Amino acid sequence: MTASAIHDDLVVIDALQASNWDRALLEELRAGGVTAVHVTLVFWEDARATLDNIGRWHRFFEQHGDIVMPVRRAEDIEAAKAAGKTGIIFGFQNCSPIEDDLALVQVFHELGVRIMQLTYNNQSLIGAGCYEASDPGISRFGRQVIAEMNRVGMIIDLSHSAERTSLEAIEISERPVAITHANPLSFHEGLRNKSDDLLKALAQSGGMLGFSTYPFHIGGADTTLDAYCGMIADTVAMLGVDHVGFGTDMCRKLSAEYLDWMRSGRWSKEVDSGEAKTAGGGWPDWPEWFQTPADFPNLTQGLLDKGLGEADVAKIMGGNWLRFFREGFEPR
Amino acid sequence: MTASAIHDDLVVIDALQASNWDRALLEELRAGGVTAVHVTLVFWEDARATLDNIGRWHRFFEQHGDIVMPVRRAEDIEAAKAAGKTGIIFGFQNCSPIEDDLALVQVFHELGVRIMQLTYNNQSLIGAGCYEASDPGISRFGRQVIAEMNRVGMIIDLSHSAERTSLEAIEISERPVAITHANPLSFHEGLRNKSDDLLKALAQSGGMLGFSTYPFHIGGADTTLDAYCGMIADTVAMLGVDHVGFGTDMCRKLSAEYLDWMRSGRWSKEVDSGEAKTAGGGWPDWPEWFQTPADFPNLTQGLLDKGLGEADVAKIMGGNWLRFFREGFEPR
């Protein structure tokens, strides 16, 4: 069986994309054989603005229901696979939509939101982001939010959280948590990548790591597919094969203005480009082997070329996330 | 079989109460054998404040799940009957929660809202309320909202709407609509009661009228149960027995301050007491035969005493609403 034929049979899950969606981008997902994708509804929006973003997706589902469908339970991902559609999983990259209101966790869960980051780069009402100089860990409100997310079935995402906040969240949460899009620090030094200690604590508690393809998380566009898949093989050796998948952090068709919003929201007059070390702080170039989600078959090929067995490749490409979501999306 | 034994077997539905709920009030519902009640979440609240009110109900369901449960489909009403609980149907007495945003119709439907009034006494973005001097009918936005409510399965309620707005809504809506709480003008003259022409148009389109027990809709607390049930028998003679039920408009434990909010929201510096012709414009006295929802068995008794057959009484007490909700709560 060719890698391409193997890929076509897989449940392929991308645990984070931040793209500015249109029909053409949805078609890229289909071209890449993507069964389900976790889409970003929010970076800094409050509750009311989040309702707008949810409303926009409802319209999208009306307009493009022939190729995409909403995912509220893991069964919906299987239904998407059977129907040849891509399932859309709603998520927030920040806790801003719940404002200071514990009740909004259930409200947004009822609106289909299944994954929420506790922090986005900065200190939030819950904990510290990965760009803060100081990390006080999980706040009083944060403990309440974690318990409520555990209760309703909303997955805690620590991708942009600082180390202490992340370790405490893993400890406090009674259900496994996720880092949907990041890589090991040992592969590439960067504020968004994660220490081996943190990744081991994550896996030991039953959690999941999604490997990012974002250029600043892999050491730039020149990083080879072989090196990238080598990192995955090394991480599998460290954590076991059941705790990893992909969260590409793909950012398609986002304007320079939107990049400013992602980075600076309303909290700074200056644009803080973080680790964006490109000239002018704009969007980086992506590696030639992952230009768009249509390139997902390259990842299957790369893992097979690294000598990973077909069963393990199936887990990494989507099987692990499917298992994790089957438990994690349900109320207690 | 005694009236009380007959009542115990019935599915009893109250298509509107506006009470300030607490445990004791929920117990009154159980004492009255109320299978389901349409509760008021909103008079003038915007989208964000409405999320708060929904969040409060989520907490209520956690705290009092032994006696109440949420209703999203008609089947939930049957489940409530089987479990000896009261089903709670979410509704808005105004269109204020959707602001000027068509997308919020589906958003609130997903949050469980199943009934929405197009107007509350005043002109809204959709149409005219029953206290306005002039009635322009359904607005451009209103036509969009009606179509969207039809699509998602949210019932249009015209209880506080003016006549032309109501007739146009019945005409424009492709699904039957409701007047959840009002009485015929021919029984009692009042701005909130409805003309025979409107009621006939409502019934002919498959709609439902819920009879109110609110003192200002029946001619005061001295109106007898016999006279009230006589009105029901007369209305059954006019509309047929399949288009009527109850919507008591019961208002328990609402403070004077809340009465001001209901009547004047943020739109007037003066309190407009409307038809509240009590001294000081406060809460009126209720008839001795309907002091609280625990008195619901009196209505069954009154209808039987009027000579209505048991099958017809079962329809009026809740069977008609159950049939109407079975169709009306579902998306198209």
HADDOCK unambig.tbl for C-alpha pairs under 7 A between the chains (distance, minus, plus):
assign (segid A and resid 47 and name CA) (segid B and resid 48 and name CA) 6.99 0.50 0.50
assign (segid A and resid 48 and name CA) (segid B and resid 47 and name CA) 6.98 0.50 0.50
assign (segid A and resid 48 and name CA) (segid B and resid 48 and name CA) 5.92 0.50 0.50
assign (segid A and resid 55 and name CA) (segid B and resid 103 and name CA) 4.89 0.50 0.50
assign (segid A and resid 55 and name CA) (segid B and resid 104 and name CA) 6.65 0.50 0.50
assign (segid A and resid 55 and name CA) (segid B and resid 107 and name CA) 6.71 0.50 0.50
assign (segid A and resid 103 and name CA) (segid B and resid 55 and name CA) 4.90 0.50 0.50
assign (segid A and resid 104 and name CA) (segid B and resid 55 and name CA) 6.66 0.50 0.50
assign (segid A and resid 107 and name CA) (segid B and resid 55 and name CA) 6.70 0.50 0.50
assign (segid A and resid 110 and name CA) (segid B and resid 110 and name CA) 6.83 0.50 0.50
assign (segid A and resid 110 and name CA) (segid B and resid 111 and name CA) 6.08 0.50 0.50
assign (segid A and resid 111 and name CA) (segid B and resid 110 and name CA) 6.08 0.50 0.50
assign (segid A and resid 111 and name CA) (segid B and resid 111 and name CA) 6.59 0.50 0.50
